[in-house]
């Protein structure tokens, strides 16, 4: 406890110094967004080569005050790569201002390891931007992959799934479109393709999911007509995939990592084999889950974990896959069977009954915004507008729809408070309703799920209509809506799509919106448009702008020092710690088979607020306030990580045998003060004083924090770990904009 009090004093001293030289010393807490959403946690960085072209420097060199340059580089480099600035970085921006910062940003985007770090952060941004995360797979996929099938594992849940194929597959679903968007950036492609693409980065496992969503609802309750018929040999003897597919007899081999308890037990050894019908339960078997047999309340054997047939390679072999829409979409005969993994591994083109276009038809987006026979895809259309245009339907919409086709009669009463919104919303939902039933599948005539329920017949003649903002048109396919979204403007020459994407970066960087009337904001948006929607050029232009750096007044921030200072939210904070310390996934956000130490770390990290989004909200959720909860969570996480980097049994970054060098490294790496920074020597002195006092106050004892090395630690080790925590929770480490 005494060591913590020492750190309180050190933090106060560091905060006083940080605010004294900050270029962006506005108040923390300008964002008032609220709501719930979700963010993914993978650190995947995409596949394929890179043709990133950020373009030339677009501003003249202008010398900048060294303190201002240091604060600007520290903020921007942290936002884009998670790394700390160097003296060379600061010197370049001091000499050339925004021109120098544009040069640095271009270098980070085109040079490894910075490009890899930047790509990982952009993939995290894209998961939230395109709303591909935040769903609960065991619940939200019950309508696409069917109840009692797919990811519905019964009373034992995911604890009955063996190994990590399932966890990796869920992460694939969240990552696929984000990685697709980043690969479009790497390929130098027009970013509007995020609205129209039918090419996605996919794994073999994802191809299996996309096909399985279109398979018939082959109820497990003794449906002897469902195909294929297949068996499970409960003897636990291995059966390789080729043999299993040739004989349709699959093994019940024990997984390398099975959960404990009843759900993970091998309960079927007394039986010889079980006969099943259809693909829904076979899908489960392939990902490491053996369904109960027979499917009844009193089975011979209960569901349990088995070794997956889906390999680690099958959920990491990312490649471009083109998804074509069948000329006769009512034909549900799969071109490739979902269980035919050998064929799927080499397949780069899928022909499916359901259209897959842009971000708004992915299984992740549809799972997050589940529809039903009441909503009828209204939520799907509304959230698509929120993502693509940053606006949604309101009763004040002034555009006159093309017709009343598709308008729900219960909302069409002239003069009612509902008709203004529904007059344009209801016809637009037809872009989905013409192809997706209320389960976001394609089997309109069939019952809704395993448990029965009314079906909605396939529409025969519904016109797809788009009317929003200043644009309206009719379409014939789901693909048309992506083209129509590109046509909407703000009425003054700027694309709503370009505005929405740039506004997302405002929240990402500042935790608050930019003013759409701000000349500087409009200049950046216009540069994005004139670059043919080159997202790399937008990154270069936006992050070097005073909208982010606060080096000049703008229409959004009326004085140069009013750009808000924000907390470093989880994605930023964890990326910075991992990248600066050279230890992948320090916050244990991507471990699919976590150790007990990783589980404890992940729980602590989960308490740190992260970027999210919420239903019906135009603004993403980017909390900026340093609440007591945030303060406590970051301190807990820093204490948890300290034993992994200070006098660690392996891969140690800092050593108590070199206190001087370790403290210097903490100041320059964790706190982000290069040697030339006026705060550098002061910070070293504060950490040195703390280490000296902690060393005299600390007693030898065991490490109690999760993730610690255990056993007895010396006074010197404990003191340096406490010093690391002080650096880790310093203002420049946990704040953005100081």
C-alpha positions as MATLAB code, in Angstrom:
seq = 'XXXXXXXXXXXXXXXXXXXXXXXXXXXXXXXXXXXXXXXXXXXXXXXXXXXXXXXXXXXXXXXXXXXXXXXXXXXXXXXXXXXXXXXXXXXXXXXXXXXXXXXXXXXXXXXXXXXXXXXXXXXXXXXXXXXXXXXXXXXXXXXXXXXXXXXXXXXXXXXXXXXXXXXXXXXXXXXXXXXXXXXXXXXXXXXXXXXXXXXXXXXXXXXXXXXXXXXXXXXXXXXXXXXXXXXXXXXXXXXXXXXXXXXXXXXXXXXXXXXXXXXXXXXXXXXXXXXXXXXXXXXXXXXXXXXXXXXXXXXXXXXXXXXXXXXXXXXXXXXXXXXXXXXXXXXXXXXXXXXXXXXXXXXXXXXXXXXXXXXXXXXXXXXXXXXXXXXXXXXXXXXXXXXXXXXXXXXXXXXXXXXXXXXXXXXXXXXXXXXXXXXXXXXXXXXXXXXXXXXXXXXXXXXXXXXXXXXXXXXXXXXXXXXXXXXXXXXXXXXXXXXXXXXXXXXXXXXXXXXXXXXXXXXXXXXXXXXXXXXXXXXXXXXXXXXXXXXXXXXXXXXXXXXXXXXXXXXXXXXXXXXXXXXXXXXXXXXXXXXXXXXXXXXXXXXXXXXXXXXXXXXXXXXXXXXXXXXXXXXXXXXXXXXXXXXXXXXXXXXXXXXXXXXXXXXXXXXXXXXXXXXXXXXXXXXXXXXXXXXXXXXXXXXXXXXXXXXXXXXXXXXXXXXXXXXXXXXXXXXXXXXXXXXXXXXXXXXXXX';
ca = [
       0.000    0.000    0.000;
       2.862    2.373    0.842;
       4.310    1.781   -2.633;
       0.988    2.794   -4.172;
       0.991    6.010   -2.171;
       4.473    6.735   -3.462;
       3.168    6.299   -6.992;
       0.318    8.733   -6.271;
       2.927   11.393   -5.481;
       4.940   10.517   -8.569;
       1.860   10.707  -10.778;
       0.992   14.124   -9.425;
       4.469   15.387  -10.282;
       4.369   13.849  -13.748;
       0.927   15.315  -14.412;
       2.053   18.805  -13.454;
       4.970   18.590  -15.842;
       2.964   17.090  -18.689;
       0.318   19.789  -18.601;
       2.951   22.453  -18.346;
       4.468   21.716  -21.752;
       1.471   20.260  -23.569;
       0.470   21.658  -26.933;
      -3.054   20.303  -26.507;
      -4.072   21.108  -22.978;
      -7.819   21.165  -23.403;
     -10.113   19.569  -20.881;
     -10.445   15.810  -20.811;
     -13.993   14.708  -21.442;
     -15.545   16.421  -24.451;
     -17.470   13.383  -25.649;
     -20.991   12.724  -24.411;
     -21.814    9.610  -26.427;
     -23.352    6.675  -24.647;
     -24.631    3.269  -25.502;
     -23.454   -0.259  -25.983;
     -21.613   -1.950  -28.746;
     -18.546   -4.094  -28.976;
     -15.029   -4.301  -30.247;
     -12.990   -7.201  -31.430;
      -9.653   -8.147  -30.018;
      -7.646   -9.808  -32.734;
      -4.288   -8.470  -33.828;
      -4.359  -10.017  -37.315;
      -2.771   -7.844  -39.956;
      -4.197   -9.016  -43.229;
      -2.638  -10.887  -46.108;
      -1.190  -10.166  -49.485;
       1.230   -7.513  -50.669;
       1.092   -3.764  -50.268;
       0.619   -0.985  -52.772;
      -0.177    1.776  -50.291;
       0.137    5.174  -51.932;
      -0.405    7.990  -49.453;
       0.546   10.568  -52.072;
       2.791   13.587  -51.946;
       3.133   16.077  -49.124;
       0.351   18.616  -49.628;
       1.356   21.427  -47.256;
       4.415   23.712  -47.268;
       7.157   23.175  -44.666;
       6.535   25.438  -41.656;
       8.781   25.420  -38.565;
       6.959   24.467  -35.358;
       7.720   25.008  -31.689;
       9.632   21.946  -30.378;
       7.193   21.389  -27.499;
       4.239   21.561  -29.873;
       5.983   19.218  -32.315;
       6.774   16.714  -29.551;
       3.159   16.606  -28.339;
       1.830   16.282  -31.887;
       4.158   13.430  -32.842;
       3.548   11.630  -29.547;
      -0.219   11.706  -30.114;
      -0.232   10.813  -33.810;
       2.411    8.085  -33.644;
       0.594    6.504  -30.707;
      -2.750    6.632  -32.529;
      -1.413    5.091  -35.724;
       1.264    2.649  -34.580;
       1.195    2.531  -30.794;
       4.871    3.495  -30.748;
       6.679    6.309  -28.945;
       8.323    9.202  -30.819;
      12.057    9.487  -31.399;
      14.245   12.582  -31.426;
      14.469   12.277  -35.212;
      10.670   12.258  -35.498;
      10.324   15.359  -33.342;
      13.172   17.148  -35.130;
      11.534   16.619  -38.522;
       8.197   18.024  -37.352;
       9.956   20.883  -35.559;
      11.662   21.836  -38.811;
       8.751   21.296  -41.207;
       5.540   21.212  -39.170;
       2.604   19.414  -40.809;
       4.732   18.670  -43.876;
       7.161   16.721  -41.713;
       4.313   14.909  -39.993;
       2.878   13.907  -43.366;
       6.289   12.480  -44.303;
       6.386   10.459  -41.086;
       2.857    9.133  -41.586;
       3.681    8.096  -45.147;
       6.767    6.257  -43.879;
       4.779    4.440  -41.197;
       2.211    3.317  -43.752;
       4.770    1.957  -46.186;
       7.584    0.612  -44.004;
       7.634   -2.381  -41.667;
       7.383   -2.935  -38.775;
       5.326    0.267  -38.608;
       3.032   -0.759  -41.465;
       2.162   -3.996  -39.660;
       1.428   -2.128  -36.430;
      -0.631    0.488  -38.248;
      -2.522   -2.237  -40.106;
      -3.402   -3.983  -36.868;
      -4.782   -0.742  -35.433;
      -6.740    0.039  -38.594;
      -8.282   -3.442  -38.578;
      -9.450   -2.750  -35.027;
     -10.913    0.566  -36.187;
     -12.641   -1.097  -39.152;
     -14.282   -3.749  -36.964;
     -16.079   -0.970  -35.155;
     -16.499    1.363  -38.121;
     -18.284   -1.313  -40.180;
     -20.009   -2.844  -37.121;
     -18.667   -6.376  -37.485;
     -18.246   -7.157  -33.787;
     -20.196   -7.155  -30.553;
     -22.488  -10.116  -31.232;
     -22.871  -13.154  -28.952;
     -22.247  -16.074  -31.328;
     -24.045  -18.735  -29.280;
     -27.210  -16.605  -29.338;
     -27.061  -14.228  -32.282;
     -26.304  -16.923  -34.859;
     -29.303  -19.070  -33.944;
     -31.285  -17.705  -36.851;
     -28.545  -17.865  -39.497;
     -26.982  -21.152  -38.393;
     -30.199  -22.399  -36.802;
     -31.227  -23.232  -33.282;
     -29.675  -26.486  -31.995;
     -27.162  -26.279  -34.838;
     -24.263  -24.035  -35.766;
     -22.972  -22.266  -32.671;
     -25.866  -23.365  -30.433;
     -24.126  -25.955  -28.257;
     -26.940  -26.715  -25.848;
     -26.811  -26.477  -22.039;
     -23.041  -26.822  -21.801;
     -22.281  -24.014  -24.239;
     -18.771  -23.426  -25.514;
     -17.309  -25.420  -22.609;
     -18.261  -28.534  -24.574;
     -16.194  -27.561  -27.631;
     -12.718  -29.019  -27.961;
      -9.545  -27.104  -28.803;
      -9.766  -23.610  -30.324;
     -11.227  -23.968  -33.840;
     -14.545  -22.524  -32.677;
     -12.931  -19.516  -30.980;
     -10.767  -18.834  -34.017;
     -13.752  -19.199  -36.340;
     -15.745  -16.623  -34.370;
     -12.776  -14.272  -34.567;
     -12.626  -14.926  -38.329;
     -16.244  -13.779  -38.630;
     -15.419  -10.523  -36.832;
     -12.166   -9.955  -38.698;
     -13.109  -10.826  -42.266;
     -14.547   -7.531  -43.435;
     -12.121   -5.423  -41.398;
      -9.230   -7.292  -43.011;
     -10.914   -6.916  -46.402;
     -11.119   -3.147  -45.917;
      -7.464   -2.943  -44.870;
      -6.381   -5.049  -47.850;
      -8.285   -2.641  -50.112;
      -6.181    0.133  -48.563;
      -2.996   -1.878  -49.047;
      -3.956   -2.508  -52.675;
      -4.446    1.226  -53.272;
      -8.114    0.609  -54.100;
     -10.971    3.124  -54.053;
     -12.344    2.871  -50.497;
     -15.915    3.079  -51.816;
     -15.465   -0.582  -52.667;
     -16.310   -1.295  -49.035;
     -19.879   -0.552  -50.191;
     -19.872   -2.702  -53.318;
     -17.251   -5.447  -53.045;
     -18.134   -9.083  -53.503;
     -14.516  -10.068  -52.753;
     -13.642  -10.804  -49.150;
     -10.619  -12.052  -47.297;
     -11.769  -15.418  -46.003;
     -10.464  -18.610  -44.424;
     -11.533  -22.153  -45.193;
     -13.583  -22.091  -42.015;
     -15.395  -18.939  -43.129;
     -16.237  -20.474  -46.499;
     -17.793  -23.358  -44.589;
     -19.897  -20.914  -42.522;
     -21.156  -19.009  -45.571;
     -22.279  -22.242  -47.247;
     -23.772  -23.715  -44.070;
     -26.005  -20.648  -43.680;
     -27.703  -21.659  -46.928;
     -28.210  -25.329  -46.050;
     -31.692  -26.641  -45.353;
     -33.064  -26.639  -41.819;
     -32.364  -30.323  -41.226;
     -33.968  -30.637  -37.800;
     -32.097  -33.106  -35.555;
     -35.263  -34.655  -34.156;
     -35.047  -37.904  -36.102;
     -35.452  -36.406  -39.570;
     -34.469  -39.420  -41.650;
     -34.916  -37.577  -44.948;
     -32.214  -34.992  -44.344;
     -29.009  -35.526  -46.299;
     -26.300  -36.538  -45.950;
     -26.609  -39.487  -43.579;
     -23.449  -39.837  -41.498;
     -22.193  -41.544  -38.388;
     -19.860  -40.974  -35.467;
     -17.662  -43.786  -34.217;
     -17.599  -43.336  -30.432;
     -14.613  -45.638  -29.902;
     -12.229  -42.651  -29.836;
     -10.145  -44.263  -32.571;
      -8.723  -41.685  -35.007;
     -10.360  -41.381  -38.431;
      -8.552  -39.037  -40.795;
     -10.514  -36.483  -42.814;
     -10.105  -38.188  -46.188;
     -11.418  -41.494  -44.809;
     -14.215  -39.768  -42.933;
     -15.441  -37.982  -46.054;
     -15.190  -41.132  -48.150;
     -17.193  -43.201  -45.662;
     -19.178  -40.379  -43.947;
     -18.045  -41.953  -40.664;
     -16.367  -39.458  -38.333;
     -14.298  -40.051  -35.213;
     -14.936  -39.061  -31.627;
     -11.262  -38.537  -30.928;
     -10.394  -36.735  -27.713;
      -9.216  -33.137  -28.238;
      -5.842  -31.894  -27.086;
      -7.592  -29.276  -24.985;
     -10.929  -30.361  -23.546;
     -12.915  -28.415  -21.016;
     -13.364  -29.819  -17.548;
     -16.640  -30.973  -16.101;
     -19.562  -32.969  -17.446;
     -19.812  -31.065  -20.701;
     -16.248  -31.962  -21.610;
     -16.387  -35.626  -20.711;
     -16.289  -38.395  -23.277;
     -19.711  -39.811  -22.436;
     -20.321  -42.072  -25.420;
     -17.701  -44.813  -25.165;
     -20.308  -47.506  -24.465;
     -21.937  -46.991  -27.850;
     -20.477  -48.222  -31.100;
     -21.688  -45.428  -33.332;
     -24.473  -42.899  -33.777;
     -26.304  -42.130  -36.992;
     -27.137  -38.508  -37.838;
     -28.780  -36.769  -40.782;
     -28.126  -33.397  -42.391;
     -25.325  -30.855  -42.206;
     -26.183  -28.715  -39.165;
     -24.858  -31.179  -36.598;
     -22.035  -32.234  -38.920;
     -20.942  -28.586  -38.954;
     -20.719  -28.786  -35.159;
     -18.710  -31.996  -35.282;
     -16.184  -30.435  -37.669;
     -15.472  -27.571  -35.254;
     -14.979  -29.830  -32.220;
     -18.428  -30.529  -30.761;
     -20.114  -33.927  -30.761;
     -23.901  -33.525  -30.480;
     -25.950  -35.697  -28.162;
     -27.225  -39.014  -29.486;
     -30.027  -39.527  -30.026;
     -31.213  -35.907  -30.079;
     -33.675  -36.204  -27.187;
     -34.086  -35.354  -23.532;
     -32.724  -38.763  -22.509;
     -29.819  -39.461  -24.857;
     -27.520  -42.449  -24.855;
     -24.620  -40.002  -24.758;
     -24.510  -36.310  -24.067;
     -22.860  -33.601  -26.128;
     -19.171  -33.275  -25.470;
     -15.900  -31.964  -26.891;
     -13.976  -33.788  -29.606;
     -10.898  -33.087  -31.686;
     -11.950  -30.703  -34.490;
     -11.534  -31.660  -38.121;
     -11.155  -27.942  -38.830;
      -7.438  -27.343  -38.371;
      -5.579  -24.256  -37.204;
      -4.564  -23.673  -40.823;
      -8.235  -23.777  -41.860;
      -8.963  -20.754  -39.675;
      -5.818  -18.812  -40.576;
      -5.389  -19.404  -44.347;
      -6.641  -15.952  -45.397;
      -7.120  -15.457  -49.126;
      -9.263  -13.431  -51.510;
     -12.572  -15.145  -52.261;
     -15.079  -13.866  -54.813;
     -18.727  -14.541  -53.956;
     -21.034  -14.678  -56.956;
     -24.812  -14.595  -56.700;
     -26.655  -17.461  -58.360;
     -28.606  -16.533  -61.459;
     -31.480  -18.482  -59.911;
     -31.201  -17.586  -56.215;
     -34.003  -19.987  -55.269;
     -31.663  -22.848  -56.152;
     -30.251  -23.883  -52.786;
     -28.117  -26.726  -54.063;
     -24.587  -25.928  -52.879;
     -21.849  -25.908  -55.476;
     -19.510  -27.166  -52.747;
     -20.715  -29.036  -49.689;
     -19.877  -27.199  -46.446;
     -18.156  -30.261  -45.009;
     -15.912  -30.775  -48.055;
     -12.884  -29.134  -46.462;
     -10.299  -30.396  -49.011;
     -12.196  -28.677  -51.833;
     -12.907  -25.539  -49.814;
      -9.233  -25.110  -48.988;
      -8.503  -24.477  -52.669;
     -11.688  -22.611  -53.548;
     -11.354  -18.932  -54.419;
     -14.838  -18.452  -55.903;
     -18.130  -19.293  -54.215;
     -21.480  -19.201  -55.975;
     -24.203  -18.696  -53.375;
     -27.941  -18.184  -53.272;
     -27.632  -15.202  -50.961;
     -26.020  -12.007  -52.245;
     -22.911  -10.999  -50.330;
     -22.040   -7.392  -51.068;
     -20.181   -4.801  -49.014;
     -20.228   -4.695  -45.228;
     -24.013   -4.776  -44.846;
     -24.643   -8.399  -45.877;
     -21.856  -10.145  -43.929;
     -22.936  -12.798  -41.414;
     -21.382  -10.643  -38.664;
     -23.421   -7.536  -39.515;
     -26.634   -9.545  -39.855;
     -25.994  -11.405  -36.586;
     -25.417   -8.153  -34.750;
     -28.584   -6.576  -36.147;
     -30.904   -9.565  -36.151;
     -34.247   -8.903  -37.780;
     -37.616  -10.636  -37.370;
     -41.137  -10.718  -38.776;
     -41.922   -7.436  -37.039;
     -38.789   -5.441  -37.830;
     -38.535   -6.838  -41.361;
     -34.990   -5.560  -42.017;
     -35.687   -1.983  -40.952;
     -32.820   -2.178  -38.450;
     -30.550   -3.556  -41.201;
     -31.301   -0.630  -43.509;
     -31.015    1.959  -40.744;
     -27.664    0.696  -39.427;
     -26.322    0.527  -42.975;
     -27.061    4.226  -43.400;
     -25.453    5.021  -40.052;
     -22.240    3.283  -41.082;
     -22.065    4.470  -44.688;
     -23.415    8.008  -44.358;
     -23.232    8.866  -40.658;
     -26.956    9.615  -40.719;
     -30.159    7.645  -40.337;
     -33.860    8.001  -40.917;
     -35.777   10.626  -39.008;
     -39.320   11.932  -39.271;
     -37.835   15.143  -40.708;
     -36.603   13.471  -43.900;
     -37.701   15.810  -46.670;
     -37.001   13.763  -49.776;
     -40.172   12.534  -51.449;
     -40.045    8.762  -52.030;
     -40.504    7.382  -55.500;
     -43.616    5.484  -54.475;
     -45.337    3.918  -51.499;
     -44.236    0.424  -52.545;
     -43.291   -1.560  -49.468;
     -44.699    1.008  -47.032;
     -46.196   -0.822  -44.062;
     -49.916   -0.015  -43.948;
     -49.814    0.391  -40.164;
     -47.355    3.266  -40.583;
     -48.819    4.921  -43.674;
     -51.550    7.063  -42.156;
     -51.101   10.562  -43.528;
     -50.067   13.021  -40.866;
     -48.971   10.380  -38.358;
     -45.638   10.807  -36.608;
     -44.411    7.541  -38.153;
     -45.085    8.082  -41.831;
     -42.194   10.506  -42.477;
     -39.599    7.911  -41.538;
     -41.353    4.793  -42.815;
     -42.167    6.305  -46.221;
     -38.465    6.055  -47.138;
     -37.300    3.336  -44.732;
     -39.846    0.677  -45.701;
     -39.096    0.675  -49.460;
     -35.333    0.631  -48.749;
     -35.546   -2.483  -46.594;
     -36.572   -4.356  -49.739;
     -32.918   -4.502  -50.826;
     -32.585   -7.165  -48.109;
     -36.160   -8.504  -47.945;
     -36.083   -9.587  -51.592;
     -33.252  -12.035  -50.894;
     -33.026  -12.631  -47.125;
     -35.883  -14.075  -45.108;
     -36.497  -13.013  -41.504;
     -33.771  -15.401  -40.385;
     -31.316  -13.816  -42.852;
     -31.314  -17.094  -44.740;
     -32.719  -18.053  -48.136;
     -35.201  -20.840  -47.351;
     -38.361  -18.713  -47.368;
     -40.851  -21.588  -47.685;
     -39.312  -23.582  -44.848;
     -40.156  -23.256  -41.205;
     -38.110  -20.627  -39.468;
     -35.914  -22.873  -37.335;
     -35.575  -26.269  -35.695;
     -38.331  -25.403  -33.243;
     -40.854  -24.488  -35.929;
     -42.419  -21.062  -36.434;
     -44.113  -19.277  -39.264;
     -42.230  -18.660  -42.477;
     -42.409  -15.588  -44.668;
     -42.995  -16.464  -48.336;
     -40.432  -15.281  -50.867;
     -41.502  -11.912  -52.348;
     -42.528  -12.128  -55.973;
     -42.518   -8.522  -57.191;
     -41.136   -5.978  -54.773;
     -39.232   -2.999  -56.151;
     -36.037   -1.973  -54.344;
     -36.197    1.770  -53.736;
     -33.606    4.152  -52.331;
     -34.563    7.632  -51.184;
     -32.332    9.429  -48.709;
     -30.719   12.825  -48.413;
     -30.587   14.312  -51.890;
     -30.689   11.105  -53.919;
     -33.342    8.604  -54.936;
     -33.410    5.708  -57.388;
     -34.834    2.252  -57.938;
     -32.749   -0.899  -58.058;
     -32.951   -4.523  -58.995;
     -30.439   -6.163  -56.634;
     -28.805   -5.899  -53.251;
     -25.636   -4.712  -54.974;
     -27.414   -1.541  -56.120;
     -27.656   -0.087  -52.629;
     -23.862    0.191  -52.424;
     -23.821    2.257  -55.587;
     -26.699    4.436  -54.375;
     -24.998    5.138  -51.027;
     -22.097    6.689  -52.931;
     -24.416    9.206  -54.595;
     -25.722   10.923  -51.455;
     -24.145   14.328  -50.719;
     -24.491   16.917  -47.997;
     -26.119   19.271  -50.496;
     -22.950   21.336  -50.763;
     -20.724   19.130  -52.870;
     -19.298   16.701  -50.320;
     -20.024   12.979  -50.373;
     -21.855   11.792  -47.262;
     -19.751    8.619  -47.387;
     -16.525   10.647  -47.344;
     -17.894   12.756  -44.480;
     -18.880    9.673  -42.479;
     -15.495    7.969  -42.877;
     -13.589   11.130  -41.926;
     -15.887   11.706  -38.968;
     -15.066    8.211  -37.724;
     -11.404    9.247  -37.666;
     -12.334   12.333  -35.630;
     -13.818   10.124  -32.930;
     -10.900    7.716  -33.164;
      -8.352   10.501  -32.644;
     -10.166   12.956  -30.370;
     -13.077   11.014  -28.841;
     -15.411   13.659  -30.192;
     -16.894   14.799  -33.490;
     -15.505   17.362  -35.897;
     -17.786   20.147  -37.033;
     -19.030   19.401  -40.546;
     -19.044   23.138  -41.291;
     -15.392   23.491  -40.253;
     -13.384   24.602  -43.338;
     -10.464   22.416  -42.263;
     -12.692   19.364  -41.888;
     -14.254   20.036  -45.285;
     -10.787   20.466  -46.820;
      -9.731   17.053  -45.516;
     -12.959   15.426  -46.746;
     -12.536   17.029  -50.155;
      -8.945   15.786  -50.374;
     -10.225   12.268  -49.686;
     -12.687   12.605  -52.565;
     -10.175   14.088  -55.020;
      -7.711   11.295  -54.232;
     -10.332    8.887  -55.615;
     -11.182    7.864  -52.080;
      -7.659    6.757  -51.252;
      -7.881    5.925  -47.545;
      -4.095    6.048  -47.149;
      -4.120    9.627  -48.457;
      -6.909   10.428  -45.991;
      -4.832    9.068  -43.091;
      -1.876   11.209  -44.132;
      -4.018   14.333  -44.554;
      -6.201   13.952  -41.484;
      -3.655   12.942  -38.846;
      -1.291   15.760  -39.862;
      -4.149   18.259  -39.640;
      -4.637   20.688  -36.734;
      -7.915   18.824  -36.226;
      -5.696   16.217  -34.534;
      -2.507   18.023  -33.569;
      -4.004   21.260  -32.246;
      -1.220   23.262  -33.855;
      -3.706   25.871  -35.096;
      -7.263   26.961  -34.491;
      -9.975   25.398  -36.644;
     -13.720   25.735  -36.951;
     -14.040   22.686  -34.686;
     -11.528   23.761  -32.060;
     -11.602   27.546  -31.864;
      -8.198   27.882  -30.226;
      -5.063   25.893  -30.837;
      -5.068   24.488  -27.307;
      -8.714   23.388  -27.230;
      -8.345   20.024  -28.960;
      -9.645   17.630  -26.285;
      -7.319   15.428  -24.308;
      -8.750   11.925  -24.001;
      -7.987    8.745  -22.141;
      -6.148    6.068  -24.056;
      -8.923    3.550  -24.566;
      -8.273   -0.186  -24.371;
      -7.323   -0.749  -28.012;
      -4.875    2.169  -27.974;
      -3.450    1.388  -24.540;
      -2.919   -2.341  -25.136;
      -1.435   -1.784  -28.591;
       1.003    0.753  -27.179;
       2.160   -1.573  -24.402;
       2.547   -4.558  -26.736;
       4.304   -2.689  -29.532;
       6.609   -0.623  -27.344;
       7.645   -3.573  -25.201;
       7.932   -5.979  -28.130;
       5.542   -8.500  -26.581;
       2.562   -9.525  -28.664;
      -0.872   -9.353  -27.057;
       0.218   -8.256  -23.589;
      -3.428   -7.714  -22.667;
      -4.264  -11.328  -23.616;
      -7.080  -10.243  -25.937;
      -6.417  -12.773  -28.700;
      -5.526  -15.963  -26.821;
      -7.881  -18.690  -28.035;
      -6.708  -21.199  -25.417;
      -5.716  -18.813  -22.611;
      -3.708  -19.887  -19.616;
      -5.018  -18.980  -16.175;
      -2.614  -16.036  -16.122;
      -3.832  -14.828  -19.526;
      -7.442  -15.205  -18.422;
      -6.772  -13.016  -15.398;
      -5.005  -10.416  -17.544;
      -7.850  -10.403  -20.076;
     -10.407   -9.815  -17.311;
      -8.476   -6.811  -16.048;
      -8.039   -5.408  -19.564;
     -11.764   -5.843  -20.199;
     -12.429   -3.312  -17.432;
     -10.701   -0.615  -19.500;
     -13.223    1.139  -21.697;
     -12.939    0.531  -25.427;
     -14.326    1.910  -28.676;
     -17.831    0.696  -29.454;
     -21.070    1.667  -31.194;
     -24.744    1.432  -30.387;
     -28.014    0.817  -32.157;
     -29.492    3.855  -33.842;
     -26.621    6.154  -32.798;
     -24.874    8.341  -35.361;
     -21.737    8.663  -33.237;
     -19.485    5.802  -32.139;
     -18.973    5.317  -28.424;
     -15.508    6.672  -27.586;
     -15.400    7.528  -23.853;
     -12.864   10.180  -22.964;
     -13.212   10.742  -19.222;
     -10.535    9.499  -16.778;
     -13.050    8.033  -14.350;
     -12.097    6.247  -11.139;
     -12.970    2.974  -12.874;
     -10.536    3.758  -15.683;
      -7.886    4.839  -13.214;
      -8.236    1.636  -11.206;
      -8.334   -0.639  -14.273;
      -5.195    0.807  -15.856;
      -3.302    0.571  -12.573;
      -4.392   -3.058  -12.150;
      -3.302   -3.863  -15.697;
       0.077   -2.175  -15.291;
       0.658   -4.095  -12.059;
      -0.314   -7.306  -13.814;
       2.103   -6.701  -16.696;
       5.042   -5.558  -14.545;
       6.248   -9.115  -13.665;
       6.195  -10.000  -17.367;
       8.638   -7.250  -18.326;
      10.708   -6.506  -15.195;
      13.082   -9.278  -14.050;
      10.901  -11.813  -15.849;
      12.029  -15.415  -16.068;
      12.095  -15.108  -19.867;
      11.945  -12.219  -22.279;
      12.558   -9.571  -19.648;
      12.649   -5.988  -20.925;
      13.890   -4.221  -17.796;
      16.345   -5.479  -15.189;
      16.955   -4.416  -11.598;
      20.649   -5.003  -12.288;
      20.520   -1.930  -14.548;
      18.154    0.489  -12.847;
      19.535    3.535  -14.667;
      19.145    1.995  -18.117;
      15.736    0.547  -17.252;
      14.341    3.866  -16.047;
      15.692    5.631  -19.116;
      13.974    3.011  -21.268;
      10.688    3.434  -19.403;
      10.726    7.203  -19.868;
      11.507    7.015  -23.579;
       9.432    3.956  -24.442;
       6.472    3.812  -22.075;
       6.034    7.510  -21.317;
       6.996    8.651  -24.818;
       9.598   11.301  -23.922;
      12.618   11.136  -26.284;
      15.935   12.485  -24.909;
      15.422   15.951  -26.410;
      12.039   16.419  -24.734;
      12.075   19.016  -21.920;
      10.188   16.530  -19.715;
      12.712   13.731  -20.287;
      15.180   14.480  -17.497;
      12.439   15.506  -15.067;
      10.627   12.214  -15.649;
      13.836   10.243  -15.118;
      14.378   12.034  -11.820;
      10.808   11.334  -10.639;
      11.080    7.624  -11.509;
      14.538    7.392   -9.955;
      13.333    8.988   -6.719;
      10.363    6.647   -6.637;
      12.556    3.593   -7.200;
      14.885    4.679   -4.382;
      12.036    5.207   -1.927;
      10.228    2.040   -3.003;
      13.433    0.052   -2.614;
      13.807    1.216    0.962;
      10.115    0.640    1.746;
       9.532   -2.676   -0.050;
       9.943   -5.985    1.717;
      10.865   -9.197   -0.006;
       7.806  -11.273   -0.803;
       5.907  -13.316   -3.278;
       4.286  -11.879   -6.357;
       0.536  -11.729   -5.830;
      -0.647  -10.201   -9.098;
      -2.087  -12.500  -11.786;
       0.515  -13.014  -14.457;
       3.331  -12.754  -11.941;
       6.260  -15.118  -11.816;
       5.389  -16.453   -8.367;
       7.819  -17.330   -5.647;
       9.962  -14.805   -3.812;
      11.037  -11.524   -5.370;
      13.811   -9.241   -4.179;
      13.346   -5.718   -2.886;
      15.114   -4.386   -5.979;
      12.790   -6.282   -8.292;
       9.647   -5.157   -6.490;
      10.870   -1.554   -6.470;
      11.600   -1.544  -10.208;
       8.246   -3.177  -10.939;
       6.534   -0.438   -8.953;
       8.570    2.092  -10.945;
       7.352    0.487  -14.163;
       3.757    0.812  -12.967;
       4.336    4.514  -12.271;
       5.595    5.001  -15.843;
       2.798    2.815  -17.237;
       0.047    4.880  -15.595;
       1.680    8.263  -16.217;
      -0.380   10.949  -18.012;
       1.323   10.522  -21.385;
       0.920    6.741  -21.228;
      -2.797    6.686  -20.405;
      -3.760    9.913  -22.182;
      -4.064   10.967  -25.829;
      -3.094   14.521  -26.684;
      -0.685   15.503  -23.917;
];
